Amino acid sequence: MKYSKFEKLGISTSLLGFGCMRFPQTPDGKIDEVEAEKMLDTAIQAGVTYIDTAYPYHNGDSEPFVGRVLKKYDRDSFYLATKLPIWELKKKEDVKRIFDDQLERLGVDHVDFYLLHSLDKERWQTVKDLDILPFVEAMREEGKIRYIGFSFHDDYEVFEEILTSRPWDFCQIQYNYIDRDIQAGDKGYALAEKLGVPMVIMEPVKGGSLAALPEEVEAPLKALRPDASTSSWALRWVASHPNVHVVLSGMSTMEQVEDNLKTFGNFEPLNEKEEKAVEETAAAIKARTKNGCTGCAYCMPCPHGVNIPKNFRIWNDFSMYGNKEITRQNYFQYLPESERADKCKSCGKCEKVCPQSLSIRENLKQVAEEMDALK
């Protein structure tokens, strides 16, 4: 297992972190505890020392389950990360109540890496309004928290404001070879590196989108390493950045665990030829975009309830990555029926205000047709 030294913190963790939000599930939607425990055991016994969970994962079941599994291991043999759900906080006292509950659920007397969860502009304002950080710092003084950080989902400008607001021990961002110019992105990585803030990376495989690509798209990768999984390329791209200290993978099958252990057990940073191949793959993915919707939402609200940006995002993602199962979930499970493309009445109001001058009505017809074909 490849380990990474957090110079600032004086510790070393496994470069691969086990993300505990996508465990296998039983038919009733609960964690398949037998299989998930085998997966965690396999990873830990192979040298994974960074275990990442959070208050809401698996409808609140992740923390208690992870806590039970980790009971059989020496507390000093792993680093445990969990997160404070900012959206649950209505008053300052909620912070202590939730934190105490997390320690109890996890069955530990301290958390190694404690994150303010999923910060954006609005949640950062909540952190300031409720004066949350002094409590978190007090918990560190008491030894109940070792390192204070945050995870992030918003634009770069918000990331810069948060990152420069105090001396963070670490931060966690979404980063992969496609999402380099959204959210914190390349600029956020560069800023954290400049400020000496160690980084933990989530979504290195973009929620599975970079794990299976159309054959013609992944050709540059297969030409160099025919036997390497497509996801291993995405993981290696992220892990080759020097200020990346943990790459989180939300593993949901034993096959994924074993493949990731293979990638990080004999870790090799990308060489120059491989970096070029990843760039070619990224360009090929982006070239498959159906339309130039930026998600600006000038077209919203639609008079007939269609969520135009979300329909186009699902459509573009399907074209770029070719993943039918993810597309079916995003469209038929997560997008309410009333917001789907086939509810468009072709009134044309959206097209009058679209900065990209997209043929929205015609494109929505195409979305509806292609999604129906996936049923």
WORA-V368788 format. One record per backbone hydrogen bond with DSSP energy under -0.5 kcal/mol. CO is the residue of the C=O (numbers start at 0). NH is the residue of the N-H. If there is no record, write none. Layout:
# WORA-V368788
CO_NH ; CO_NH
This chain:
# WORA-V368788
1_14 ; 3_5 ; 3_12 ; 4_6 ; 5_8 ; 5_9 ; 5_10 ; 10_5 ; 12_3 ; 14_246 ; 15_49 ; 16_18 ; 16_248 ; 17_19 ; 17_51 ; 18_21 ; 23_31 ; 25_28 ; 29_25 ; 30_32 ; 31_35 ; 32_36 ; 33_37 ; 34_38 ; 35_39 ; 36_40 ; 37_41 ; 38_42 ; 39_43 ; 40_44 ; 41_45 ; 42_47 ; 43_46 ; 48_50 ; 48_78 ; 49_17 ; 49_51 ; 50_52 ; 50_80 ; 51_19 ; 53_56 ; 55_58 ; 55_59 ; 56_59 ; 56_61 ; 57_60 ; 59_63 ; 60_64 ; 61_65 ; 62_66 ; 63_67 ; 64_68 ; 65_69 ; 66_70 ; 67_70 ; 68_71 ; 69_72 ; 73_76 ; 74_77 ; 77_79 ; 78_50 ; 79_111 ; 79_112 ; 80_52 ; 81_114 ; 82_54 ; 82_84 ; 83_85 ; 83_116 ; 84_87 ; 85_88 ; 87_89 ; 90_93 ; 91_94 ; 91_95 ; 92_96 ; 93_97 ; 94_98 ; 95_99 ; 96_100 ; 97_101 ; 98_102 ; 99_103 ; 100_104 ; 101_105 ; 102_106 ; 102_107 ; 110_145 ; 111_113 ; 111_146 ; 112_81 ; 112_114 ; 113_148 ; 114_83 ; 114_116 ; 115_118 ; 115_150 ; 118_152 ; 119_123 ; 120_124 ; 121_125 ; 122_126 ; 123_127 ; 124_128 ; 125_129 ; 126_131 ; 127_130 ; 130_134 ; 131_134 ; 131_135 ; 132_136 ; 133_137 ; 134_138 ; 135_139 ; 136_140 ; 137_141 ; 138_143 ; 138_144 ; 139_142 ; 143_110 ; 146_113 ; 147_168 ; 147_169 ; 148_115 ; 149_171 ; 150_118 ; 154_157 ; 154_158 ; 155_159 ; 156_160 ; 157_161 ; 158_162 ; 159_163 ; 161_164 ; 165_167 ; 168_197 ; 170_199 ; 171_151 ; 172_201 ; 173_184 ; 177_179 ; 179_185 ; 182_155 ; 183_187 ; 184_188 ; 185_189 ; 186_190 ; 187_191 ; 188_192 ; 189_193 ; 190_194 ; 191_195 ; 191_196 ; 192_195 ; 195_197 ; 197_170 ; 198_244 ; 198_245 ; 199_172 ; 200_247 ; 201_174 ; 202_205 ; 204_207 ; 204_209 ; 205_208 ; 207_210 ; 207_211 ; 210_230 ; 213_216 ; 213_217 ; 216_219 ; 217_220 ; 217_221 ; 218_222 ; 219_223 ; 220_223 ; 220_224 ; 224_227 ; 228_232 ; 229_232 ; 229_233 ; 230_234 ; 231_235 ; 232_236 ; 233_237 ; 234_238 ; 235_239 ; 237_240 ; 240_243 ; 242_198 ; 242_244 ; 245_200 ; 245_247 ; 246_16 ; 247_203 ; 248_18 ; 248_250 ; 252_256 ; 253_257 ; 254_258 ; 255_259 ; 256_260 ; 257_261 ; 258_262 ; 259_263 ; 260_264 ; 261_265 ; 263_1 ; 263_266 ; 270_274 ; 271_275 ; 272_276 ; 273_277 ; 274_278 ; 275_279 ; 276_280 ; 277_281 ; 278_282 ; 279_283 ; 280_284 ; 281_285 ; 282_286 ; 283_287 ; 284_287 ; 285_288 ; 296_299 ; 301_304 ; 305_307 ; 306_310 ; 307_311 ; 308_312 ; 309_313 ; 310_314 ; 311_315 ; 312_316 ; 313_317 ; 314_318 ; 315_319 ; 316_320 ; 316_321 ; 317_321 ; 321_323 ; 322_326 ; 323_327 ; 324_328 ; 325_329 ; 326_330 ; 327_331 ; 327_332 ; 328_332 ; 328_333 ; 333_335 ; 335_338 ; 336_339 ; 338_306 ; 339_342 ; 340_343 ; 347_351 ; 348_352 ; 349_352 ; 349_353 ; 353_356 ; 357_359 ; 358_362 ; 359_363 ; 360_364 ; 361_365 ; 362_366 ; 363_367 ; 364_368 ; 365_369 ; 366_370 ; 367_371 ; 368_372 ; 370_373 ; 371_374
